[in-house]
Structure formats: C-alpha cells, structure tokens
Amino acid sequence: AGPAGAGSRLLTASSSSSIAQLGEAGGPHAKSRFAQEADKLVLEFDVAPDTDLNKVSEVELRLAKEKMDQEFMRNRILPGHPEYVYDKQVEFGPATSQNDWDDSD
C-alpha cells in the first residue's frame, strides 16, 4: 500500500504477461498447471479519481499507468472507424472543481 493520503484503491488478482509466460518456455503444450491457472487470472486495479499518483508506491504507479494505457487502447478511434474525426476539436467549459496543481503563481 502507498503512503497515507494516497486515496482509496482496490487491487485484486493479476494476470501479467510475465506470469503467463512462465510455462511457455517449453512450447504451448508444455505449460505447467500453475501457468495454465495464471492465464485465467484478470488484473483489476482501480484508482479513485482523487488519488494523487505522486504519493503512491512505484508498484501502484506502474499498475495505474498500465490500467490507463489499457483504457486508452480500448477507447481510441483510428482512421477507418466510422466515428473517426480528423483534427477533432472540442470546447470545454470552465472548471467544475478546484485543482491546486494547475494554479498559476
């Protein structure tokens, strides 16, 4: 767990590619029972929106970044997709909450 004040987080079982690869050295049919079970596990790491990622452990930061990367890859729209818009521009309204990290001095 990270330092106090890091916000609430939930970390459950993980299926990392390194665990899944443990049984792959001898080929696809040589997987150990452990490696077969590891393939079934799923990574779920949720970061509360108010979590300060500057105050979490290196492991929590890496997991949070991996989760953000997965979310980005799932949500991106590439050329050729019906919803793709070249040079999309969006107008944002004023901030709805106070954020001290973007205050000018």
VOPAGU-2260 file (C-alpha; in pm, 1 decimal, decimal comma):
REM VOPAGU-2260
SITE   aa  ch    i         X         Y         Z
SITE  ALA   A    0       0,0       0,0       0,0
SITE  GLY   A    1     110,0     357,0     -64,2
SITE  PRO   A    2     163,5     638,5     180,6
SITE  ALA   A    3    -123,2     779,3     382,1
SITE  GLY   A    4    -341,8    1020,0     188,6
SITE  ALA   A    5    -298,0     834,0    -138,1
SITE  GLY   A    6    -673,3     778,9    -169,7
SITE  SER   A    7    -867,9     456,9    -170,3
SITE  ARG   A    8    -757,7     189,3    -413,1
SITE  LEU   A    9    -864,9    -163,8    -493,5
SITE  LEU   A   10    -615,4    -426,5    -604,3
SITE  THR   A   11    -720,5    -780,6    -688,1
SITE  ALA   A   12    -568,3   -1081,1    -865,4
SITE  SER   A   13    -343,2   -1013,6   -1160,9
SITE  SER   A   14    -269,2   -1183,1   -1491,8
SITE  SER   A   15      59,1   -1036,6   -1602,0
SITE  SER   A   16     227,5   -1149,9   -1919,4
SITE  SER   A   17     535,9   -1247,6   -1719,2
SITE  ILE   A   18     332,5   -1491,8   -1507,3
SITE  ALA   A   19     158,9   -1631,2   -1814,1
SITE  GLN   A   20     494,7   -1679,5   -1988,0
SITE  LEU   A   21     633,8   -1897,2   -1708,5
SITE  GLY   A   22     509,4   -2214,3   -1872,9
SITE  GLU   A   23     572,9   -2109,6   -2232,9
SITE  ALA   A   24     945,9   -2186,8   -2242,6
SITE  GLY   A   25     884,0   -2546,7   -2348,7
SITE  GLY   A   26     622,3   -2457,1   -2609,7
SITE  PRO   A   27     245,6   -2414,2   -2596,3
SITE  HIS   A   28     183,1   -2775,2   -2486,8
SITE  ALA   A   29     440,1   -2765,7   -2205,0
SITE  LYS   A   30     254,3   -2523,1   -1976,7
SITE  SER   A   31     259,1   -2616,8   -1613,2
SITE  ARG   A   32     -63,0   -2630,0   -1418,2
SITE  PHE   A   33      42,9   -2306,8   -1245,3
SITE  ALA   A   34      89,4   -2130,0   -1580,2
SITE  GLN   A   35    -247,9   -2256,8   -1703,1
SITE  GLU   A   36    -418,2   -2119,8   -1390,5
SITE  ALA   A   37    -227,3   -1790,9   -1420,1
SITE  ASP   A   38    -371,6   -1745,1   -1769,8
SITE  LYS   A   39    -720,3   -1735,9   -1615,6
SITE  LEU   A   40    -647,8   -1453,9   -1369,5
SITE  VAL   A   41    -753,3   -1098,2   -1453,1
SITE  LEU   A   42    -593,5    -772,5   -1345,6
SITE  GLU   A   43    -829,6    -526,9   -1180,6
SITE  PHE   A   44    -672,7    -215,2   -1035,2
SITE  ASP   A   45    -898,0      83,5    -986,0
SITE  VAL   A   46    -763,0     419,3    -883,5
SITE  ALA   A   47   -1002,6     658,7    -712,0
SITE  PRO   A   48   -1036,3     982,3    -912,1
SITE  ASP   A   49    -898,3    1184,9    -620,2
SITE  THR   A   50    -582,9     971,6    -583,0
SITE  ASP   A   51    -257,6    1167,8    -603,9
SITE  LEU   A   52     -33,7     941,6    -813,9
SITE  ASN   A   53     268,3    1139,1    -688,4
SITE  LYS   A   54     210,9     981,1    -345,5
SITE  VAL   A   55     164,3     612,6    -434,0
SITE  SER   A   56     426,1     337,4    -439,4
SITE  GLU   A   57     621,2     253,7    -755,8
SITE  VAL   A   58     418,7     -67,1    -796,7
SITE  GLU   A   59      86,3     115,3    -761,7
SITE  LEU   A   60     203,0     382,3   -1007,6
SITE  ARG   A   61     309,0     119,8   -1263,7
SITE  LEU   A   62     -24,5     -62,5   -1227,8
SITE  ALA   A   63    -219,7     263,4   -1256,7
SITE  LYS   A   64     -28,2     356,1   -1573,7
SITE  GLU   A   65     -87,5      10,6   -1723,4
SITE  LYS   A   66    -459,8      45,8   -1647,9
SITE  MET   A   67    -465,2     390,8   -1812,7
SITE  ASP   A   68    -284,3     250,5   -2118,6
SITE  GLN   A   69    -536,8     -33,6   -2146,2
SITE  GLU   A   70    -826,2     212,0   -2115,8
SITE  PHE   A   71    -670,9     437,4   -2382,1
SITE  MET   A   72    -622,3     147,0   -2624,3
SITE  ARG   A   73    -981,8      32,6   -2567,7
SITE  ASN   A   74   -1126,8     382,1   -2625,8
SITE  ARG   A   75    -914,3     512,9   -2911,5
SITE  ILE   A   76   -1073,4     560,7   -3252,6
SITE  LEU   A   77    -842,6     503,6   -3550,2
SITE  PRO   A   78    -873,2     619,9   -3912,4
SITE  GLY   A   79   -1119,1     395,2   -4093,0
SITE  HIS   A   80   -1353,5     372,4   -3792,8
SITE  PRO   A   81   -1698,3     527,1   -3860,4
SITE  GLU   A   82   -1663,4     761,9   -3559,5
SITE  TYR   A   83   -1310,8     881,7   -3651,9
SITE  VAL   A   84   -1279,0    1260,2   -3699,4
SITE  TYR   A   85    -956,3    1410,9   -3833,1
SITE  ASP   A   86    -828,7    1703,8   -3620,5
SITE  LYS   A   87   -1121,3    1687,5   -3377,8
SITE  GLN   A   88   -1152,1    1999,9   -3162,7
SITE  VAL   A   89   -1368,1    2020,8   -2851,7
SITE  GLU   A   90   -1466,8    2327,0   -2647,2
SITE  PHE   A   91   -1452,2    2280,6   -2270,2
SITE  GLY   A   92   -1639,7    2494,2   -2021,1
SITE  PRO   A   93   -1493,3    2640,9   -1705,0
SITE  ALA   A   94   -1354,2    2407,2   -1439,4
SITE  THR   A   95   -1619,5    2246,3   -1220,4
SITE  SER   A   96   -1383,9    2180,3    -928,5
SITE  GLN   A   97   -1079,8    2342,1    -772,4
SITE  ASN   A   98    -743,2    2186,2    -866,9
SITE  ASP   A   99    -435,3    2322,3    -692,2
SITE  TRP   A  100    -197,4    2151,6    -936,0
SITE  ASP   A  101    -287,4    2387,0   -1221,2
SITE  ASP   A  102    -293,4    2717,4   -1030,6
SITE  SER   A  103     -64,8    2990,1   -1163,3
SITE  ASP   A  104     161,5    3162,3    -913,8
